[in-house]
Amino acid sequence: MPDMSSAVLLPRHQLLSWFSECERKVGFSTFEISVPSLPPGIVINDPANLEHLLKNNDIFIKGDFFKLRSWDLFVFIKDTQKSLDAAALASTQIDLQKTFLELTTRVMGKVAYDLDMTESMPFSKAFDFASGAIGDRFQNPFWKIKEFFFGNVLRKAVKEVKCFGASIVSAAIQRRTNHQGPTKKAMTDEQSIPQTNLVDALLDNIADHHIVADAAVNYLSAGRDTTAQSLTWTFYCLIRNPAVADRIRSEVHERSLCANREPDLSFPAVQPTSSPFTMAVFNESLRLYPPVPVELKECTAETIFPDGTFLPRGTVVMWAPWAMGRSKSIWGDDADNFRPTRWLDRSSQQLITKSAFEFPVFNGGPRACLGRKMAEMLAVYVIGSLLWDYEFTDLDCASVDNPGAPTERRSQNSLTLPMEGGLLVRVRRRNLA
């Protein structure tokens, strides 16, 4: 059986490779893990076992093991295009990861909290540092000792994050007070429909403002970081596969309702069913680069998995979407290859779906991601818009005209999957005349 006692100390990108290697060796078989400072645990790769876990939400929870380590924690596309235009005009490099993070921060700030937020806020840097440091807790058995001597920076970062969450709640309370007190149906001047946002909904249903503040930060992280990182890895794949980028441009052109050069990016057009190939590209990127590459739960009661594995209470269960996305048992012999057409029906060329237990990027069962549709629509919109107007060259990769054999990029240590060093590119405006 695979030995995780030494693997847990590996750098993050090597640990993810270790999960993939184990899956290649044992397939769908469940195997035990034994690591100092961790409770007894197993790793699962079988979609049937993952379905059992995700559907039994009352048995499998984050648990004390997770909580002990992690408790501390569309108009905007025009501004994104302005940044790209400036970089193209000046022939300077731009970090797409940072650009996408700015975009998703502004979108989430407006949609969820009715606030004008930017990536450059102190909260953003504090959260990124805290996420990396907390991610280290899951790999370092001696994290308590390390933080006892060197944890001051982390404590300051966590304080900054919590203060930001509290400020979101305070701003919402003040706004509600200014509009004649809290209400679940605050009407706009122009419409007679309920107008609310996430933080309002939380305040309407949760009395403890500290819990609301923590939930607000969690939702912000879930929507901001993972979407920005997914877009970063998607454009990384597109730069390495220029023919795929050209096919997306063709899809945008073909679905346009008018004969001019403007793409159709209306609401019907950005549905996954209306842009099947673009959505297939996004799914394929998520398969290879899942924004949460490793997950775990703690078993609160005795249970038996479909493969016969018995779990006593307190067992930790791990699964790696990173490894499952590269499983040849699920995806075939070309599982390591970027091939978006695997997501299209051969005859109709329409999008096909995989179960949440084979493709667990958005979780499943009662824990299915609430923001999935929003993330998919934003992705189709951003991918189509930017590819229509721009061409990109990765500074650490080959150009579109000479793909070559670029070096594989890797992730930095974090709870999610940010690209180490960002995605530095040069931008060129396409000549659409």
Disulfide bonds with the S-S distance in Angstrom:
none
